[in-house]
Amino acid sequence: MNTLIWIGIFILSFSVMEFMAWFTHKYIMHGFLWSLHKDHHKKDHDSWFERNDAFFLFYAVVSMSFIFIGNYTSFWYGWPIGLGIVAYGFAYFMVHDIFIHQRFKLFRNANNWYARGIRRAHKMHHKHLGKEDGECFGMLIVPFKYFKK
């Protein structure tokens, strides 16, 4: 029974992170921390790294903290919560940084309906270079209007 609870918490944590990605992007990245996120929309430097990458570090610390707490206290839920956050971070990195923005040249020829929908949705978001008016959504679940045959 504990295994099922553990798996359920992991899946719930992963799923909640999709909401957190949307919320963070809409209200924090395009809000009071726009100064860190704006170089993602309009690159103003020559570095491979972006100031926007600081958000990755924040979530890495959050996930490591849950794993640490799960390991060193009786709050064993910290393990599946922390690993759910890590798994979402990995999925987000693969879709957003590798597949869409091609920070590493992989998956360039993917052309199925999901790949086209994700690219189309992200392109619509990036057509707005400013802080306002950028349509925000999660990275793995996007509105169906972007999935056309």
N, C-alpha and C positions, 0 to 999 in steps of 0.2 A: 504493500500500500504506500509506503514511503517513497518508493520509486515513482509511482504514478503522480504523487503530490509534487515531487521534485521536477518531473518532466512538465507537469502543468504550470508550475511557477516559472520554469525556464521559458515555455511558450508564451505565457502571459507577459513576462518581462520583455521578450523579443517584440511582441505585439505592441506593448505600451511605448516602446521606443519609436515606433512609426509615428505615433501621436506626438511624442516628445520632439522628434525631428521637425514635424510640421510646426508645432508651437514655438520651438526655439527659433526656427527660421523666420517665421512671420513676426513674432513679437520681440525677439531679442536681436537676431542678426539684422533684420530690417527695422530694428528699433534702436534701443540705446547703445548697442554694440555694433552699429553700422560701420564704425571706423575700423573694426577688425574684418568685417565681411565685404566691404566695398571692393577690395582688390580682387575678389572672386568674380565680380561682374565686369570690372574694368581694370585690367592689370596695369599697374603703374610702377613696375619694378622689373628687374632682369632675373630675379631669383626663381628657382624651381619651386621653392616654398612660398606659401602665401600667408599673410597675417590671419586669414580665415582658418588655417590649420590649427589655430589655438583652440577651436571648438572641439577638435578631435582629442586634444590633450585633456580638456575638461572631462569629457565622457570617459576617457581612459582612466583618469584618477577616480571617478565615481565607481566604475566597474571594479577596479583594483581594491577600492575601499570596501565594497560589499564582499568581495572574495576574502580579503584580510579578516573582516569581522566574522564571516562565516567559518573561517579556519581557527580563529583564536578565541571565540566566544561560543556560547550555546545557541546562538542565532544561526543555525545551519542553513536557513533560507538565503543567507548571504551568497552561498555558492551558486545556486541556480539563478538568482537575480543578477549577480555579477557576470556569470557566463552568458546569460541571455543578452545583456548589454554588449558584451564582447562579440557575440555572434551577430547581433544587429550591426555593430560597427564594422565588422568584416563584410557583411552583405552590402552595407552602404558604400564602403570603400570600393568594392568590386563594381557596383553599378554606377556610382557617381564619379569617382575619380579615375577608375580604369576604363570602364565601358563608355561613359558619356564624354568625359573631358580628356580621355586618352593620355593621362599622365604617364602611363606605361602603354606601349603600343601593342595591346592585346584586344581580342574580340572586335577587330575592325570590320570584319565581314559579316557580323551577325545581322540578319535582316528578316527575322520573323515578326509577327504582329506585335508581340510584347516589346521587342527591341525598338521597333519603329515608334510605338506609342510612348515609350519612356523617352526616347530622343526628342520626339515632337513636343511633349509636355515640358521638358527641360528647356528646349529652345524657346518656347513661349515665355517661360520665366525669365530667361536671359535677354530677351529683347528689350526689357526695361533695365536701363543702366543705373537708375537712381534708386534711392531708398524707398520711395513710394511706388505704388501701382504694380509691384511684382507679384504675380499670382503665386501663391505658396501652397504646397502640398507635400506629402511624404515622398520618399524616393522610391519605395517599392510598390506602393499602392497609389496610383494616380487616377484622376477622373477618367471614366470610360470614353468621354468625348474625344480623347486623343488616340484611341485604338480604332483605326480604320483599316479596312482591308486594302 
